[in-house]
Amino acid sequence: IKDLKSDLSNGIERTLTVYTATGEVMAQYKGKIDLASTEGGIVKFDLNGKRYMYYNCFVEVIEEEEP
């Protein structure tokens, strides 16, 4: 259901953190994120009209609770 909601509303409120292979935080994003499922070590998402792609990184996604 959340995937459908995200697709229809151009994302849902999430916090997305990108880590290096050694566990260091490379970047963190908060907001209405539309996350795409991909294969081959690629993370792709849209935020504020921009497309972000990370290759061969570890990503943690936390969905914010709905009011």
GROMACS elastic network, one bead per residue, 0.5 to 0.9 nm:
[ bonds ]
;  ai    aj funct       b0    kb
    1     4     6  0.52385   500
    1     5     6  0.62134   500
    1     6     6  0.86257   500
    2     6     6  0.59800   500
    2     7     6  0.84731   500
    2    12     6  0.82943   500
    3     6     6  0.51088   500
    3     7     6  0.61439   500
    3     8     6  0.86626   500
    3    11     6  0.87087   500
    3    35     6  0.88064   500
    4     7     6  0.50679   500
    4     8     6  0.61544   500
    4     9     6  0.85921   500
    5     8     6  0.52462   500
    5     9     6  0.61002   500
    5    10     6  0.83063   500
    5    11     6  0.75192   500
    5    12     6  0.75585   500
    6     9     6  0.53537   500
    6    10     6  0.56787   500
    6    12     6  0.53163   500
    6    32     6  0.88687   500
    6    33     6  0.81377   500
    6    34     6  0.61562   500
    6    35     6  0.80822   500
    7    10     6  0.54507   500
    7    11     6  0.62094   500
    7    12     6  0.87559   500
    7    34     6  0.70774   500
    7    35     6  0.88893   500
    8    11     6  0.76432   500
    9    12     6  0.72425   500
    9    34     6  0.86388   500
   10    32     6  0.75141   500
   10    33     6  0.74170   500
   10    34     6  0.57201   500
   10    46     6  0.83189   500
   10    47     6  0.89141   500
   11    14     6  0.84882   500
   11    31     6  0.87176   500
   11    32     6  0.51313   500
   11    35     6  0.71137   500
   11    46     6  0.79431   500
   11    47     6  0.81579   500
   12    31     6  0.76068   500
   12    33     6  0.55768   500
   12    34     6  0.65662   500
   12    35     6  0.88768   500
   12    63     6  0.75337   500
   12    64     6  0.80786   500
   13    30     6  0.73692   500
   13    31     6  0.51573   500
   13    33     6  0.61905   500
   13    34     6  0.88559   500
   13    62     6  0.87468   500
   13    63     6  0.61578   500
   13    64     6  0.54920   500
   13    65     6  0.81438   500
   13    66     6  0.84762   500
   14    29     6  0.80812   500
   14    30     6  0.58347   500
   14    31     6  0.56948   500
   14    32     6  0.62126   500
   14    33     6  0.60224   500
   14    34     6  0.88761   500
   14    61     6  0.66752   500
   14    62     6  0.55043   500
   14    64     6  0.53564   500
   14    65     6  0.89513   500
   15    28     6  0.72533   500
   15    29     6  0.57319   500
   15    31     6  0.67131   500
   15    32     6  0.87523   500
   15    33     6  0.81035   500
   15    60     6  0.80684   500
   15    61     6  0.57619   500
   15    62     6  0.51403   500
   15    63     6  0.64738   500
   15    64     6  0.73547   500
   16    27     6  0.83408   500
   16    28     6  0.56887   500
   16    29     6  0.51520   500
   16    30     6  0.63968   500
   16    31     6  0.88201   500
   16    33     6  0.82972   500
   16    59     6  0.68977   500
   16    60     6  0.57112   500
   16    62     6  0.64371   500
   16    63     6  0.86264   500
   17    25     6  0.70073   500
   17    26     6  0.76856   500
   17    27     6  0.59320   500
   17    29     6  0.64257   500
   17    30     6  0.87673   500
   17    58     6  0.83519   500
   17    59     6  0.56370   500
   17    60     6  0.52043   500
   17    61     6  0.65391   500
   17    62     6  0.86485   500
   18    24     6  0.85006   500
   18    25     6  0.59779   500
   18    26     6  0.54529   500
   18    27     6  0.52171   500
   18    28     6  0.61969   500
   18    29     6  0.86357   500
   18    54     6  0.82132   500
   18    57     6  0.66537   500
   18    58     6  0.58609   500
   18    60     6  0.66298   500
   18    61     6  0.89030   500
   19    22     6  0.76867   500
   19    23     6  0.54455   500
   19    24     6  0.53649   500
   19    26     6  0.52299   500
   19    27     6  0.72283   500
   19    28     6  0.89442   500
   19    57     6  0.60146   500
   19    58     6  0.50516   500
   19    59     6  0.60941   500
   19    60     6  0.81068   500
   20    23     6  0.52470   500
   20    24     6  0.53200   500
   20    25     6  0.65024   500
   20    26     6  0.62222   500
   20    56     6  0.84119   500
   20    57     6  0.56350   500
   20    58     6  0.64255   500
   20    59     6  0.89475   500
   21    24     6  0.75279   500
   21    56     6  0.81895   500
   21    57     6  0.64498   500
   21    58     6  0.69049   500
   23    26     6  0.88286   500
   23    58     6  0.81983   500
   25    28     6  0.75021   500
   29    33     6  0.84659   500
   29    47     6  0.83573   500
   30    33     6  0.75507   500
   30    47     6  0.86150   500
   31    47     6  0.71345   500
   31    48     6  0.81941   500
   32    46     6  0.85219   500
   32    47     6  0.64110   500
   32    48     6  0.76702   500
   33    45     6  0.66199   500
   33    46     6  0.58004   500
   33    47     6  0.51188   500
   33    48     6  0.80878   500
   34    44     6  0.87146   500
   34    45     6  0.54604   500
   34    46     6  0.51606   500
   34    47     6  0.67768   500
   35    43     6  0.80018   500
   35    44     6  0.62810   500
   35    46     6  0.66259   500
   35    47     6  0.89535   500
   36    43     6  0.72831   500
   36    44     6  0.55224   500
   36    45     6  0.57221   500
   36    46     6  0.83970   500
   37    42     6  0.86224   500
   37    43     6  0.72771   500
   37    44     6  0.73389   500
   37    45     6  0.88215   500
   38    41     6  0.75378   500
   38    42     6  0.59459   500
   38    43     6  0.63555   500
   38    44     6  0.71430   500
   39    42     6  0.61591   500
   39    43     6  0.82476   500
   40    43     6  0.89865   500
   40    55     6  0.84510   500
   40    56     6  0.81587   500
   41    54     6  0.81784   500
   41    55     6  0.57004   500
   41    57     6  0.70731   500
   41    58     6  0.86694   500
   42    53     6  0.67712   500
   42    54     6  0.57061   500
   42    56     6  0.63346   500
   42    57     6  0.77806   500
   43    52     6  0.79915   500
   43    53     6  0.55418   500
   43    54     6  0.51539   500
   43    55     6  0.65113   500
   43    56     6  0.83026   500
   43    57     6  0.79470   500
   43    58     6  0.87998   500
   43    59     6  0.77317   500
   44    51     6  0.72423   500
   44    52     6  0.56964   500
   44    54     6  0.66280   500
   44    55     6  0.88995   500
   45    50     6  0.84140   500
   45    51     6  0.58776   500
   45    52     6  0.53885   500
   45    53     6  0.66663   500
   46    49     6  0.64456   500
   46    50     6  0.55270   500
   46    52     6  0.61122   500
   46    53     6  0.88973   500
   47    50     6  0.54093   500
   47    51     6  0.66314   500
   47    52     6  0.77414   500
   48    51     6  0.85312   500
   54    57     6  0.64749   500
   55    58     6  0.89469   500
   63    66     6  0.88957   500
